[in-house]
Each structure stands twice: as C-alpha cells, then as structure tokens.
Amino acid sequence: MITAYQGELAGIATAFCWTASYLLFTIAVRIAGPKWLNRWRLSIAVVLLLIVHWIVYRTPLPFGADWGRWGWLTLSGVIGFAISDALLFRALLYLGAHRTSLVTALIPVMSGLLAWAIFGEQLTLAQVLSSGAVVAGIALVISARPAGQEPAARKQIALGVMFALGTVGTQSLRYILSKQALGGGFPVLSANVVQILAATIAVWLAALFGGRWKKDLDVFRNRKAALSMIGGAIAGPFVGVTLSMVALAKAQIGIASTLMALPPVLLLPFAYFVLKENVGPRTVAGTALAIGGVACLFLI
C-alpha cells in the first residue's frame, strides 16, 4: 500500500520539510539578519548534495555534461538560489513565514506566464481563472491590517511583498532556464548539484569582494541562530528537494505539485503559536483561496 502511494507520500513529506525550513530560516533571520544566512545554508546544502551525488553516480559532479548544459545550470543556479533566496530571506524578515510562503505560491502562476511568453505554451480559461484565485487569496491576506498597526509596520509589509515578488520572479525564471538544461533526460540530482554549487560560489565571491565573510563566522557564536540555519538547510535544499524529485517521478505532476504547495496551510498554526504572527479568519480564508487556486491550476 505504501509503495503504491510513495509519490504522494513524498509530496506530503516535501511540504513538511519546506514548512520546517520556512520556520527555521525565519527564526535565524530574526536573530542574526538575512545577509549571512544564504551563504551558509548554500554551503551546507552543496556539501550534502556532492556526497549524495558521489554515492549515486560515483562522481561528485556530472563532468560528462556538455558546456552548454553547464552554462544553463550555472545561470539558473545563480538566479534561482543566490539572488532569489537572498530576496526570500529579506521577505521572511519583513513578512514572516506564513505570508512569505503564501506570496511564493505565485511561482507556478508566474512560471506559466513566462512559459506562455517564451515557449508559446497555451493557458486554458480554467488555468487563467485559477491563477486569478491565487492572486485574490494572496491579496486578501496581505491587505489585512490589524487594528492599531503603525505606518512603519505597513511600510515593512510593503517592502516584504516587494522582496517576496522578487523571489517569485527569479524562481520562475530558474524553472524556465532549468527546462533548457534538463532536456534529453539529464538527471535532476545532477542539475541540482550544479545549480547549488554555482550559487554557493557566487555568494561567497560577493562576500569576499565585499569584505563581509569574516563577520559571517561571528554568527556561529549564537547557537540558536546557527542551529536554526543548519536545520533549515537540511530540511529545505537537501531533504526537501530530494523528496520533491521522488514526488515528481512517482506521482502525477498535478497531484505532486499541489501537495508540495501546502506549506502556507501547514504554517498557519506554527505562525500563530510559535512565531506569534497575526492569523485571523481573513488570513485563513485567503490562504484557502490561494491554495485552492494552485490545486485547480495543476489538476484541471
């Protein structure tokens, strides 16, 4: 029975892993800020991925891939992990875990629009309406203003939305670039390790030339921030991404994608009880509408 539904179970496990990574990264970024987080979590993820790739393929990297494929993967990795996740951590700082994860539910919508513009892929009326439901649900949550909210807080939310939308745009572009590199049955694990490696080199080069790398070592003096970052790196780009590959390989893409879009729902109780974020009826309704739109986008 378990074997028959291993793709679906992997999709649910992926959603829990990404939920855990949102929570842990939010804790870390609130303690020590967003700048260091991307560098260290990519470093941890790339070491783990290199080890797994060596175990599976007996080589740390896909050295047999042609230069064109390496180029597409490098570009998509820098955009989709180095730049995109830097924006994501800023969004977590200003918006919190739940609202950030909800805005990133726009990624399949943006990806569909880019595929339509670049590859000429057609969107059905049902998909357009589903995309509208996602946008409406997110708008419902983001526009909620608790009583007594200060103008400075509203400004932070606006900044957070801008960073989260930047994450949506760059992640969607990564999907498009990755599609160019994955042609011909190229292994997803190999693609992921090249992307993460390229992003890791990019963020450390930027830190080296900016003179910021020495300060990153000081962060490990804060045990809570360091453990949250390490846990998030293991749960997200390592275990979560690996499980997502299993889900996409073993289950229908519509079902797998919908299950993996569940973090905003799973985050509701954690955001309220753990992170002390405001979660009211409007937030719950908007989350349900957005996730329902994502489900319809893939399943209809």
TORKOL-4160 file (C-alpha; in steps of 0.2 Angstrom, whole numbers, padded with zeros to 4 digits, m for minus):
300
<pt num="1" X="0000" Y="0000" Z="0000"/>
<pt num="2" X="0014" Y="0012" Z="0005"/>
<pt num="3" X="0024" Y="0008" Z="m0011"/>
<pt num="4" X="0008" Y="0012" Z="m0022"/>
<pt num="5" X="0007" Y="0029" Z="m0015"/>
<pt num="6" X="0026" Y="0033" Z="m0012"/>
<pt num="7" X="0025" Y="0048" Z="m0024"/>
<pt num="8" X="0010" Y="0056" Z="m0015"/>
<pt num="9" X="0018" Y="0052" Z="0002"/>
<pt num="10" X="0035" Y="0060" Z="m0004"/>
<pt num="11" X="0025" Y="0076" Z="m0009"/>
<pt num="12" X="0017" Y="0077" Z="0008"/>
<pt num="13" X="0034" Y="0075" Z="0016"/>
<pt num="14" X="0041" Y="0088" Z="0005"/>
<pt num="15" X="0028" Y="0100" Z="0011"/>
<pt num="16" X="0033" Y="0097" Z="0029"/>
<pt num="17" X="0051" Y="0099" Z="0025"/>
<pt num="18" X="0048" Y="0116" Z="0017"/>
<pt num="19" X="0037" Y="0121" Z="0031"/>
<pt num="20" X="0051" Y="0117" Z="0043"/>
<pt num="21" X="0064" Y="0126" Z="0033"/>
<pt num="22" X="0052" Y="0142" Z="0032"/>
<pt num="23" X="0051" Y="0141" Z="0051"/>
<pt num="24" X="0069" Y="0138" Z="0055"/>
<pt num="25" X="0075" Y="0151" Z="0042"/>
<pt num="26" X="0063" Y="0164" Z="0049"/>
<pt num="27" X="0070" Y="0161" Z="0067"/>
<pt num="28" X="0088" Y="0163" Z="0061"/>
<pt num="29" X="0085" Y="0178" Z="0051"/>
<pt num="30" X="0076" Y="0187" Z="0065"/>
<pt num="31" X="0091" Y="0183" Z="0077"/>
<pt num="32" X="0106" Y="0187" Z="0065"/>
<pt num="33" X="0099" Y="0196" Z="0049"/>
<pt num="34" X="0097" Y="0189" Z="0032"/>
<pt num="35" X="0114" Y="0193" Z="0024"/>
<pt num="36" X="0124" Y="0178" Z="0031"/>
<pt num="37" X="0110" Y="0165" Z="0030"/>
<pt num="38" X="0110" Y="0162" Z="0011"/>
<pt num="39" X="0129" Y="0159" Z="0011"/>
<pt num="40" X="0130" Y="0146" Z="0025"/>
<pt num="41" X="0114" Y="0137" Z="0021"/>
<pt num="42" X="0120" Y="0135" Z="0002"/>
<pt num="43" X="0137" Y="0129" Z="0009"/>
<pt num="44" X="0129" Y="0116" Z="0019"/>
<pt num="45" X="0117" Y="0110" Z="0006"/>
<pt num="46" X="0131" Y="0109" Z="m0008"/>
<pt num="47" X="0142" Y="0098" Z="0003"/>
<pt num="48" X="0127" Y="0086" Z="0007"/>
<pt num="49" X="0122" Y="0086" Z="m0012"/>
<pt num="50" X="0140" Y="0082" Z="m0018"/>
<pt num="51" X="0141" Y="0067" Z="m0006"/>
<pt num="52" X="0124" Y="0061" Z="m0012"/>
<pt num="53" X="0129" Y="0063" Z="m0030"/>
<pt num="54" X="0145" Y="0054" Z="m0027"/>
<pt num="55" X="0136" Y="0039" Z="m0019"/>
<pt num="56" X="0123" Y="0038" Z="m0033"/>
<pt num="57" X="0134" Y="0041" Z="m0048"/>
<pt num="58" X="0152" Y="0038" Z="m0041"/>
<pt num="59" X="0157" Y="0056" Z="m0045"/>
<pt num="60" X="0154" Y="0072" Z="m0036"/>
<pt num="61" X="0149" Y="0082" Z="m0051"/>
<pt num="62" X="0142" Y="0077" Z="m0069"/>
<pt num="63" X="0158" Y="0080" Z="m0078"/>
<pt num="64" X="0152" Y="0072" Z="m0093"/>
<pt num="65" X="0139" Y="0086" Z="m0096"/>
<pt num="66" X="0142" Y="0097" Z="m0111"/>
<pt num="67" X="0147" Y="0116" Z="m0108"/>
<pt num="68" X="0130" Y="0122" Z="m0114"/>
<pt num="69" X="0121" Y="0112" Z="m0101"/>
<pt num="70" X="0133" Y="0118" Z="m0088"/>
<pt num="71" X="0130" Y="0136" Z="m0094"/>
<pt num="72" X="0111" Y="0135" Z="m0092"/>
<pt num="73" X="0113" Y="0127" Z="m0075"/>
<pt num="74" X="0125" Y="0139" Z="m0069"/>
<pt num="75" X="0114" Y="0154" Z="m0074"/>
<pt num="76" X="0099" Y="0146" Z="m0067"/>
<pt num="77" X="0108" Y="0142" Z="m0050"/>
<pt num="78" X="0114" Y="0160" Z="m0048"/>
<pt num="79" X="0097" Y="0167" Z="m0052"/>
<pt num="80" X="0087" Y="0154" Z="m0043"/>
<pt num="81" X="0097" Y="0152" Z="m0027"/>
<pt num="82" X="0110" Y="0165" Z="m0025"/>
<pt num="83" X="0098" Y="0180" Z="m0030"/>
<pt num="84" X="0081" Y="0173" Z="m0026"/>
<pt num="85" X="0085" Y="0166" Z="m0009"/>
<pt num="86" X="0093" Y="0182" Z="m0004"/>
<pt num="87" X="0077" Y="0191" Z="m0008"/>
<pt num="88" X="0067" Y="0177" Z="0001"/>
<pt num="89" X="0076" Y="0179" Z="0017"/>
<pt num="90" X="0073" Y="0198" Z="0017"/>
<pt num="91" X="0055" Y="0194" Z="0014"/>
<pt num="92" X="0055" Y="0182" Z="0029"/>
<pt num="93" X="0062" Y="0196" Z="0039"/>
<pt num="94" X="0048" Y="0209" Z="0035"/>
<pt num="95" X="0033" Y="0197" Z="0031"/>
<pt num="96" X="0036" Y="0182" Z="0042"/>
<pt num="97" X="0035" Y="0164" Z="0037"/>
<pt num="98" X="0017" Y="0162" Z="0033"/>
<pt num="99" X="0014" Y="0177" Z="0022"/>
<pt num="100" X="0030" Y="0175" Z="0013"/>
<pt num="101" X="0026" Y="0157" Z="0009"/>
<pt num="102" X="0009" Y="0162" Z="0003"/>
<pt num="103" X="0016" Y="0175" Z="m0009"/>
<pt num="104" X="0028" Y="0162" Z="m0016"/>
<pt num="105" X="0013" Y="0152" Z="m0021"/>
<pt num="106" X="0013" Y="0164" Z="m0036"/>
<pt num="107" X="0028" Y="0155" Z="m0043"/>
<pt num="108" X="0018" Y="0142" Z="m0053"/>
<pt num="109" X="0007" Y="0157" Z="m0060"/>
<pt num="110" X="0022" Y="0167" Z="m0065"/>
<pt num="111" X="0030" Y="0151" Z="m0072"/>
<pt num="112" X="0015" Y="0148" Z="m0083"/>
<pt num="113" X="0015" Y="0166" Z="m0089"/>
<pt num="114" X="0034" Y="0165" Z="m0093"/>
<pt num="115" X="0031" Y="0148" Z="m0102"/>
<pt num="116" X="0017" Y="0156" Z="m0112"/>
<pt num="117" X="0028" Y="0171" Z="m0117"/>
<pt num="118" X="0044" Y="0162" Z="m0121"/>
<pt num="119" X="0039" Y="0145" Z="m0127"/>
<pt num="120" X="0021" Y="0149" Z="m0133"/>
<pt num="121" X="0013" Y="0136" Z="m0121"/>
<pt num="122" X="m0006" Y="0139" Z="m0120"/>
<pt num="123" X="m0016" Y="0143" Z="m0105"/>
<pt num="124" X="m0034" Y="0137" Z="m0104"/>
<pt num="125" X="m0048" Y="0148" Z="m0097"/>
<pt num="126" X="m0048" Y="0137" Z="m0081"/>
<pt num="127" X="m0030" Y="0140" Z="m0078"/>
<pt num="128" X="m0032" Y="0159" Z="m0080"/>
<pt num="129" X="m0046" Y="0158" Z="m0068"/>
<pt num="130" X="m0036" Y="0148" Z="m0056"/>
<pt num="131" X="m0022" Y="0160" Z="m0057"/>
<pt num="132" X="m0034" Y="0174" Z="m0053"/>
<pt num="133" X="m0040" Y="0164" Z="m0037"/>
<pt num="134" X="m0022" Y="0163" Z="m0031"/>
<pt num="135" X="m0019" Y="0181" Z="m0033"/>
<pt num="136" X="m0035" Y="0186" Z="m0025"/>
<pt num="137" X="m0031" Y="0174" Z="m0010"/>
<pt num="138" X="m0014" Y="0182" Z="m0008"/>
<pt num="139" X="m0021" Y="0200" Z="m0009"/>
<pt num="140" X="m0034" Y="0196" Z="0004"/>
<pt num="141" X="m0021" Y="0190" Z="0017"/>
<pt num="142" X="m0008" Y="0204" Z="0013"/>
<pt num="143" X="m0021" Y="0218" Z="0013"/>
<pt num="144" X="m0027" Y="0213" Z="0031"/>
<pt num="145" X="m0022" Y="0227" Z="0043"/>
<pt num="146" X="m0023" Y="0223" Z="0062"/>
<pt num="147" X="m0031" Y="0236" Z="0072"/>
<pt num="148" X="m0018" Y="0249" Z="0078"/>
<pt num="149" X="m0005" Y="0244" Z="0065"/>
<pt num="150" X="0008" Y="0258" Z="0064"/>
<pt num="151" X="0013" Y="0266" Z="0047"/>
<pt num="152" X="0031" Y="0259" Z="0050"/>
<pt num="153" X="0024" Y="0242" Z="0051"/>
<pt num="154" X="0014" Y="0244" Z="0035"/>
<pt num="155" X="0030" Y="0250" Z="0026"/>
<pt num="156" X="0039" Y="0234" Z="0032"/>
<pt num="157" X="0025" Y="0224" Z="0024"/>
<pt num="158" X="0026" Y="0233" Z="0008"/>
<pt num="159" X="0045" Y="0230" Z="0007"/>
<pt num="160" X="0042" Y="0212" Z="0012"/>
<pt num="161" X="0029" Y="0210" Z="m0003"/>
<pt num="162" X="0042" Y="0218" Z="m0015"/>
<pt num="163" X="0056" Y="0206" Z="m0009"/>
<pt num="164" X="0044" Y="0191" Z="m0010"/>
<pt num="165" X="0038" Y="0196" Z="m0028"/>
<pt num="166" X="0056" Y="0197" Z="m0032"/>
<pt num="167" X="0058" Y="0179" Z="m0026"/>
<pt num="168" X="0043" Y="0174" Z="m0037"/>
<pt num="169" X="0051" Y="0181" Z="m0052"/>
<pt num="170" X="0068" Y="0174" Z="m0050"/>
<pt num="171" X="0062" Y="0157" Z="m0045"/>
<pt num="172" X="0050" Y="0157" Z="m0060"/>
<pt num="173" X="0065" Y="0162" Z="m0072"/>
<pt num="174" X="0075" Y="0147" Z="m0064"/>
<pt num="175" X="0062" Y="0135" Z="m0069"/>
<pt num="176" X="0062" Y="0141" Z="m0087"/>
<pt num="177" X="0081" Y="0141" Z="m0088"/>
<pt num="178" X="0082" Y="0123" Z="m0079"/>
<pt num="179" X="0070" Y="0117" Z="m0093"/>
<pt num="180" X="0083" Y="0121" Z="m0106"/>
<pt num="181" X="0096" Y="0112" Z="m0096"/>
<pt num="182" X="0086" Y="0096" Z="m0092"/>
<pt num="183" X="0082" Y="0091" Z="m0110"/>
<pt num="184" X="0087" Y="0074" Z="m0116"/>
<pt num="185" X="0084" Y="0065" Z="m0099"/>
<pt num="186" X="0098" Y="0074" Z="m0089"/>
<pt num="187" X="0097" Y="0068" Z="m0071"/>
<pt num="188" X="0088" Y="0080" Z="m0059"/>
<pt num="189" X="0100" Y="0077" Z="m0045"/>
<pt num="190" X="0115" Y="0082" Z="m0056"/>
<pt num="191" X="0106" Y="0098" Z="m0061"/>
<pt num="192" X="0103" Y="0102" Z="m0043"/>
<pt num="193" X="0120" Y="0100" Z="m0038"/>
<pt num="194" X="0127" Y="0111" Z="m0052"/>
<pt num="195" X="0115" Y="0124" Z="m0048"/>
<pt num="196" X="0118" Y="0124" Z="m0029"/>
<pt num="197" X="0137" Y="0124" Z="m0032"/>
<pt num="198" X="0136" Y="0139" Z="m0044"/>
<pt num="199" X="0125" Y="0149" Z="m0032"/>
<pt num="200" X="0137" Y="0145" Z="m0017"/>
<pt num="201" X="0152" Y="0151" Z="m0027"/>
<pt num="202" X="0143" Y="0166" Z="m0032"/>
<pt num="203" X="0138" Y="0172" Z="m0015"/>
<pt num="204" X="0155" Y="0168" Z="m0007"/>
<pt num="205" X="0164" Y="0178" Z="m0021"/>
<pt num="206" X="0152" Y="0193" Z="m0017"/>
<pt num="207" X="0155" Y="0191" Z="0001"/>
<pt num="208" X="0174" Y="0190" Z="m0002"/>
<pt num="209" X="0175" Y="0206" Z="m0013"/>
<pt num="210" X="0163" Y="0215" Z="m0001"/>
<pt num="211" X="0174" Y="0211" Z="0014"/>
<pt num="212" X="0159" Y="0203" Z="0023"/>
<pt num="213" X="0165" Y="0185" Z="0025"/>
<pt num="214" X="0174" Y="0187" Z="0042"/>
<pt num="215" X="0158" Y="0194" Z="0050"/>
<pt num="216" X="0149" Y="0178" Z="0045"/>
<pt num="217" X="0160" Y="0167" Z="0057"/>
<pt num="218" X="0154" Y="0178" Z="0071"/>
<pt num="219" X="0136" Y="0171" Z="0068"/>
<pt num="220" X="0140" Y="0154" Z="0075"/>
<pt num="221" X="0143" Y="0161" Z="0092"/>
<pt num="222" X="0124" Y="0162" Z="0093"/>
<pt num="223" X="0119" Y="0144" Z="0095"/>
<pt num="224" X="0101" Y="0146" Z="0091"/>
<pt num="225" X="0104" Y="0155" Z="0075"/>
<pt num="226" X="0117" Y="0143" Z="0069"/>
<pt num="227" X="0106" Y="0128" Z="0074"/>
<pt num="228" X="0091" Y="0135" Z="0065"/>
<pt num="229" X="0101" Y="0139" Z="0049"/>
<pt num="230" X="0108" Y="0121" Z="0049"/>
<pt num="231" X="0091" Y="0113" Z="0052"/>
<pt num="232" X="0084" Y="0124" Z="0038"/>
<pt num="233" X="0097" Y="0119" Z="0026"/>
<pt num="234" X="0095" Y="0101" Z="0029"/>
<pt num="235" X="0076" Y="0102" Z="0028"/>
<pt num="236" X="0075" Y="0113" Z="0013"/>
<pt num="237" X="0088" Y="0112" Z="m0001"/>
<pt num="238" X="0094" Y="0095" Z="0004"/>
<pt num="239" X="0080" Y="0083" Z="0010"/>
<pt num="240" X="0065" Y="0094" Z="0003"/>
<pt num="241" X="0072" Y="0095" Z="m0014"/>
<pt num="242" X="0077" Y="0076" Z="m0014"/>
<pt num="243" X="0059" Y="0071" Z="m0009"/>
<pt num="244" X="0052" Y="0083" Z="m0022"/>
<pt num="245" X="0061" Y="0074" Z="m0035"/>
<pt num="246" X="0054" Y="0057" Z="m0029"/>
<pt num="247" X="0036" Y="0065" Z="m0029"/>
<pt num="248" X="0038" Y="0071" Z="m0047"/>
<pt num="249" X="0045" Y="0055" Z="m0053"/>
<pt num="250" X="0032" Y="0043" Z="m0044"/>
<pt num="251" X="0016" Y="0054" Z="m0044"/>
<pt num="252" X="0006" Y="0063" Z="m0057"/>
<pt num="253" X="0014" Y="0081" Z="m0058"/>
<pt num="254" X="m0003" Y="0089" Z="m0054"/>
<pt num="255" X="m0005" Y="0079" Z="m0038"/>
<pt num="256" X="0013" Y="0081" Z="m0033"/>
<pt num="257" X="0014" Y="0100" Z="m0036"/>
<pt num="258" X="m0002" Y="0103" Z="m0026"/>
<pt num="259" X="0004" Y="0093" Z="m0011"/>
<pt num="260" X="0020" Y="0102" Z="m0012"/>
<pt num="261" X="0011" Y="0119" Z="m0012"/>
<pt num="262" X="0004" Y="0115" Z="0006"/>
<pt num="263" X="0017" Y="0125" Z="0017"/>
<pt num="264" X="0006" Y="0140" Z="0018"/>
<pt num="265" X="m0008" Y="0129" Z="0026"/>
<pt num="266" X="0004" Y="0119" Z="0037"/>
<pt num="267" X="0012" Y="0136" Z="0043"/>
<pt num="268" X="m0004" Y="0143" Z="0050"/>
<pt num="269" X="m0004" Y="0135" Z="0067"/>
<pt num="270" X="0015" Y="0137" Z="0068"/>
<pt num="271" X="0015" Y="0155" Z="0063"/>
<pt num="272" X="0002" Y="0159" Z="0076"/>
<pt num="273" X="0008" Y="0149" Z="0091"/>
<pt num="274" X="0027" Y="0148" Z="0088"/>
<pt num="275" X="0031" Y="0164" Z="0078"/>
<pt num="276" X="0017" Y="0175" Z="0086"/>
<pt num="277" X="0011" Y="0181" Z="0069"/>
<pt num="278" X="m0006" Y="0188" Z="0067"/>
<pt num="279" X="m0018" Y="0174" Z="0060"/>
<pt num="280" X="m0036" Y="0179" Z="0059"/>
<pt num="281" X="m0051" Y="0172" Z="0049"/>
<pt num="282" X="m0047" Y="0183" Z="0034"/>
<pt num="283" X="m0029" Y="0175" Z="0034"/>
<pt num="284" X="m0037" Y="0158" Z="0034"/>
<pt num="285" X="m0049" Y="0162" Z="0021"/>
<pt num="286" X="m0036" Y="0170" Z="0009"/>
<pt num="287" X="m0024" Y="0155" Z="0012"/>
<pt num="288" X="m0038" Y="0143" Z="0007"/>
<pt num="289" X="m0042" Y="0153" Z="m0008"/>
<pt num="290" X="m0024" Y="0154" Z="m0014"/>
<pt num="291" X="m0020" Y="0135" Z="m0011"/>
<pt num="292" X="m0037" Y="0130" Z="m0019"/>
<pt num="293" X="m0031" Y="0141" Z="m0034"/>
<pt num="294" X="m0015" Y="0132" Z="m0035"/>
<pt num="295" X="m0023" Y="0115" Z="m0034"/>
<pt num="296" X="m0035" Y="0119" Z="m0048"/>
<pt num="297" X="m0021" Y="0126" Z="m0059"/>
<pt num="298" X="m0012" Y="0109" Z="m0059"/>
<pt num="299" X="m0027" Y="0097" Z="m0058"/>
<pt num="300" X="m0039" Y="0105" Z="m0070"/>
